[in-house]
Amino acid sequence: MWRPGWFRAGRDAGPMTTTTDRQAPNEGLRRPVVVAVTLLAGAALLAVSLGTEPGESSFYWLTLALAAVWSVGAVVSGPLFLGSAYRPVLLGSAVGLGLGLGFVLGGLVARLIPGIREYVSAVLEFANHGSLAVVVLITLINGLAEELFFRGALYTALGNRHPATISTVIYVAAVMASGNPMLGFAAILLGAVCAYERRMTGGVLAPMLTHFFWGLIMVLALPPIFGV
């Protein structure tokens, strides 16, 4: 349920500390329980959605359901902070564009390497079927939902227990449920960058913008590079 002030404009800690969102006394147990249930459900849905054949209508519904799981789990877990340090809008947008460009350059090399090329193409095939606008929209929605959960709810639930590192490891493990090692590799880089932004800014806005622009570049630029 959405509640007034659920997304707070402030930040939860100093720019380079690992202190997490302030929780009300009755939120102490709720957040980790909701996060654990959401994580299991989301990882399972991700595996099922990427197990469909490219072009199947079920892929779109499963992917939207996945975004709903991440988003609802994040909101139900407790309040989330947008972050205010280090100009999160500018930082998140710039990092997302830069990271996207880096992946494009990496894609130009990866397409020449047998084995790696096939793993990347297997994922990009989903962007080659159906409406491009729908694929782009679903990609962006899922990226934002992932950040709400992994750099929002999960990061907060970890408290002072190395949240940037552990949330990234868990993110990679969830993505690896897809069975595609190249998605896991992308998750390592993207997850680490977004977790560091969360730590710097004290909220989820910068990571969300980074994932948004990175995802936009990936879904538009990589398919032509790999010829799918």
C-alpha positions in Angstrom: 0.0 0.0 0.0 1.3 3.5 -0.9 1.4 5.8 2.1 2.0 9.5 2.3 5.7 10.3 2.5 6.7 6.8 1.8 9.5 8.0 -0.5 11.4 10.6 1.5 13.4 13.3 -0.2 16.1 13.3 2.4 19.0 10.9 2.8 19.4 8.2 5.4 23.1 8.8 6.3 26.2 10.7 5.6 27.5 10.6 2.1 30.2 7.9 2.7 28.7 6.0 5.6 26.9 2.7 5.6 24.2 3.7 8.1 20.8 2.8 6.7 17.3 4.2 6.8 15.9 5.0 10.2 13.3 2.4 11.1 10.3 2.7 13.4 10.3 0.1 16.2 7.6 -2.0 14.5 9.6 -2.1 11.2 12.5 -4.0 12.6 11.2 -7.5 11.8 8.9 -6.7 9.0 11.5 -5.4 6.6 13.9 -8.5 6.6 10.9 -10.9 6.3 9.3 -9.0 3.4 12.7 -8.7 1.7 13.4 -12.5 2.0 10.0 -13.5 0.6 10.3 -11.0 -2.2 13.8 -12.1 -3.1 12.8 -15.8 -3.4 9.7 -14.9 -5.5 11.5 -12.5 -7.7 14.4 -14.9 -8.5 12.0 -17.6 -9.4 10.0 -15.3 -11.7 13.2 -14.1 -13.4 14.2 -17.7 -14.1 10.8 -18.6 -15.5 10.5 -15.4 -17.6 13.9 -15.9 -19.3 13.1 -19.6 -19.8 10.4 -18.7 -22.2 11.0 -18.6 -26.0 11.6 -15.1 -27.5 8.4 -13.8 -28.9 6.1 -15.6 -26.5 3.5 -13.3 -25.0 4.0 -14.9 -21.6 7.4 -13.3 -21.4 5.9 -9.8 -21.3 3.4 -10.7 -18.6 6.0 -12.6 -16.5 8.4 -9.7 -16.8 5.7 -7.2 -15.7 4.8 -9.5 -12.8 8.5 -9.5 -11.8 8.6 -5.7 -11.8 5.4 -5.8 -9.6 7.1 -8.2 -7.2 10.2 -6.1 -6.8 8.2 -2.9 -6.4 5.5 -4.2 -4.0 8.1 -5.9 -1.9 10.2 -2.7 -1.7 7.2 -0.6 -0.7 5.7 -3.0 1.8 9.1 -3.5 3.5 9.1 0.1 4.8 9.9 3.7 3.9 12.5 4.4 1.2 14.8 7.4 0.9 15.4 9.1 -2.4 18.8 10.5 -1.3 20.1 14.1 -1.5 23.9 14.1 -1.3 26.1 14.5 -4.4 23.2 15.8 -6.6 21.6 12.4 -7.2 19.8 13.4 -10.4 23.0 14.6 -12.2 25.1 11.8 -10.7 22.7 9.0 -11.6 22.1 10.2 -15.1 25.7 10.8 -15.9 26.8 7.4 -14.5 24.1 5.6 -16.4 25.1 7.1 -19.7 28.7 6.4 -19.1 28.1 2.9 -18.0 25.9 2.3 -21.0 28.6 3.6 -23.3 31.1 1.3 -21.6 28.9 -1.7 -22.2 28.5 -0.8 -25.8 32.2 -0.7 -26.3 32.5 -4.0 -24.5 29.8 -5.4 -26.8 31.8 -4.5 -29.8 34.5 -6.8 -28.5 32.2 -9.5 -27.0 30.5 -10.1 -30.4 33.8 -11.3 -31.8 34.3 -14.0 -29.1 32.6 -17.3 -29.6 30.7 -18.5 -26.6 30.3 -15.1 -25.1 28.5 -13.9 -28.3 25.9 -16.7 -28.0 25.1 -16.0 -24.4 24.6 -12.3 -25.1 22.6 -12.9 -28.2 20.3 -15.3 -26.3 19.2 -12.4 -24.0 19.0 -9.9 -26.8 16.7 -12.1 -28.8 13.9 -11.1 -26.5 14.3 -7.5 -27.8 14.0 -8.7 -31.4 10.4 -9.9 -31.2 7.2 -7.9 -30.8 6.9 -4.2 -30.4 10.2 -2.4 -29.7 8.3 0.2 -27.7 6.8 -2.4 -25.5 10.2 -4.1 -25.0 11.9 -0.8 -24.1 9.1 0.1 -21.7 9.2 -3.3 -19.9 13.0 -3.0 -19.7 12.9 0.4 -18.1 10.1 -0.5 -15.7 12.0 -3.6 -14.5 15.2 -1.6 -14.0 13.5 0.9 -11.8 11.8 -1.9 -9.8 15.0 -3.7 -9.3 16.6 -0.6 -7.8 13.7 0.0 -5.5 14.2 -3.5 -4.1 17.9 -4.2 -4.2 19.3 -0.7 -3.5 16.2 0.3 -1.5 14.6 -2.4 0.6 17.4 -4.9 0.6 20.2 -2.4 1.2 18.2 -1.0 4.2 17.4 -4.4 5.6 21.1 -5.2 5.8 21.7 -2.3 8.3 25.4 -1.8 9.0 26.4 -5.3 7.8 28.3 -4.2 4.7 25.1 -3.4 2.7 26.8 -2.3 -0.5 28.8 -5.5 -0.8 26.2 -7.9 0.4 23.3 -6.4 -1.6 25.4 -6.6 -4.7 26.3 -10.3 -4.1 22.6 -11.1 -3.5 21.6 -9.2 -6.7 24.1 -11.2 -8.8 22.9 -14.4 -7.3 19.2 -13.5 -8.1 20.1 -12.6 -11.7 22.1 -15.8 -12.0 18.9 -17.7 -11.5 18.4 -17.0 -15.2 21.2 -19.4 -15.9 23.0 -16.9 -18.2 26.5 -16.1 -17.1 26.6 -12.9 -19.1 23.6 -11.5 -17.2 25.5 -12.4 -14.1 28.6 -10.5 -15.3 26.5 -7.4 -16.1 24.8 -7.7 -12.7 28.2 -7.5 -11.0 29.2 -4.3 -12.7 25.8 -2.6 -12.6 25.1 -3.8 -9.0 28.4 -2.6 -7.7 28.0 0.8 -9.3 24.5 1.3 -8.1 25.3 0.1 -4.6 28.1 2.6 -4.4 25.8 5.4 -5.6 23.3 4.4 -2.9 26.1 4.6 -0.3 27.2 8.0 -1.6 23.8 9.7 -2.0 21.9 8.0 0.9 19.0 7.0 -1.3 17.6 5.2 -4.4 17.2 8.0 -6.8 20.7 8.0 -8.3 20.8 4.2 -8.7 17.3 4.3 -10.3 18.5 6.9 -12.9 21.7 5.0 -13.6 19.7 1.8 -14.2 17.2 3.7 -16.4 19.7 5.2 -18.8 21.9 2.1 -18.8 18.9 -0.1 -19.6 17.8 2.3 -22.3 21.1 2.1 -24.1 21.3 -1.7 -23.7 18.0 -2.4 -25.3 18.5 0.1 -28.2 22.2 -0.2 -29.0 23.2 -3.9 -28.3 20.8 -5.8 -30.5 22.1 -4.1 -33.8 25.7 -4.7 -32.6 25.0 -8.5 -32.2 22.8 -8.7 -35.3 19.7 -9.8 -33.5 
